[in-house]
């Protein structure tokens, strides 16, 4: 079926779409107050606008130009009627959509049936093509048989003509011999009349010759019969050839008639089917057009109803808001009446003046409270400054403690040196005791107590230094801690005095909001003070334990996390770049050197040549600390001479690879040239 065929499904769909688009352009809004009125559509009435539609458009424009108060429905009956119309329109729209969906399903079923019939026709055409091919094959076979029969006929004619000529020659020779023999017989008969002594011998010879001639005549008669049979067979073959020619012509005529009948039957079946499809499609198109038109009308009416409903809902909201305001005003009026403001505007004015005066007083009190709040804030700032100073003193104490610890370390080192010196002195004394003779015993005994006294002096000095260091360290730390405790207690007392007692009358009652700035500032100051006290306690605990490690803050952890993330991103990008560059490098090596290198395992590499005949032709190498070893494969088993020459004798892997590559290249070029 061609694309220009107007009965095709594609053109039907195009016509349907064009009809719906023209309908959308031409059909206007049609809406009635009582409900939906179905109208008949035809091709002539699509482009003509009715006066009712014009009046409806004018009424729509006039409705849009009216104010909101004029468009409000007057009674609840109209509301119910409009809601009923909306519900009926929705139901009709749903029914129309269901009908359209059903029509679409019918169209899909028609398309499926069309596809099935198309497939059956294609199968039938394939079968017809196969039968035509079979008939052509049979026709070719018949032509070949006719050609063979003609050839055999020609050969038989040639043989028959040759045999006929030979027989005619033999017959002529036999006739001549027969004439001669008859003459001889005549001569013999004449000679028989005249007696002769040689009669018996001649008669015997003549009898023998006669028998031979008769035998030859019988043989010739048999051959004549055979040739006559061959001639009859030849004539029969001619008759069969003529009959085959007639059958062939009959088959060709039958084939032509069959093809013509097939074409006519296909055209007739196709025409009937197409007429049926055309009628069904026209009906479905008409139904679809009608349903689409009704659907469009319902959609337009639904849009108008939704607009009117939205407008009415807005009006209802405004009415509800006005009623709420009215009720609020009534409540306020009742509150005024309950308060006692019932004297009219003058009483209201007096009450307003009184409230304004009260507001002025409250503002003055607010200013005083704000000044007090500022004073409290300044005191809290002073306390924070004092805390900073205390913190600085704590840092100074830590520095002094570090210095004292360094001094202790130096003294301990000195102590170690003194002990070593003492040990050296003792060794020297032992050596002196060994070297000095008995005569020097008195001098040694005098020197030993002196050395012991020196050692005792060193010991006393070291112990004194250690005690001084401990007392100094403990005294300074205790003094600093006591000072800090006193300052903290003093600041805490001042803070409590300022925040709790203050300089105002205790019997006075002041009302504040729960979320006033003073309470918020007080809470912030308490939280800050608690945090500072906790930090001081932590510092004290660290000073007592001697742990000077620095804690990592949340900002540092966040920075570390960000650095880690950026580092991971950089690593991923480097990996991608390395992968791309390595792939590019491998491709360049493959294009330049002709070997593709793939790593299968650790230390094992697979080499595939560019000129290999099949992907199974590859080499395996193992690269280790001892060197390069080639592993056996099916391809390497065929390279015995190259392995022996380059690997076993010369021990050169690059030369072996070059030789293999050149060998494969020469084989490839030879095969290409041969092809």
Secondary structure, 3 states (H helix, E strand, C coil): CCCCCCCCHHHHHHHHHHHHHHHHHHCCCCCCCCCCCCCCCCCCCCCCCCHHHHHHHHHHHHHHHCCCCCCCCCCHHHHHHHHHHHHHHHHHHHHHHHHHHHHHHHHHHHHHHHHHHHHHHHHHHHHHHHHHHHHHHHHHHHHHHHHHHHHHHHHHHHHHHHHHHHHHHHHHHHHHHHHHHHHHHHHHHHHHHCCCCCHHHHHHHHHHHHHHHHHHHHHHHHHHHHHHHHHHHHHHHHHHHHHHHHHHHHHHHHHHHHHHHHHHHHHHHHHHHHHHHHHHHHHHHHHHHHHHHHHHHHHHHHHHHHHHHHHHHHHHHHHHHHHHHHHHHHHHHHHHHHHCCCCCHHHHHHHHHHHHHHHHHHHHHHHHHHHHHHHHHHHHHHHHHHHHHHHHHHHHHHHHHHHHHHHHHHHHHHHHHHHHHHHHHHHHHHHHHHHCCHHHHHHHHHHHHHHHHHHHHHHHHHHHHHHHHHHHHHHHHHHHHHHHHHHHHHHHHHHHHHHHHCCCCCCCCCCCCCCCHHHHHHHHHHHHHHHHHHHHHHHHHHHHHCCCCCCCCHHHHHHHHHHHHHHHHHHHHHHHHHHHHHHHHHHHHHHHHCEEEEEEECCEEEEEECCCCCCCCEEEEEECCCCEEEECCCCHHHCHHHHHHHHHHCCCHHHHHHHHHHHHHHHHHHHHHHC
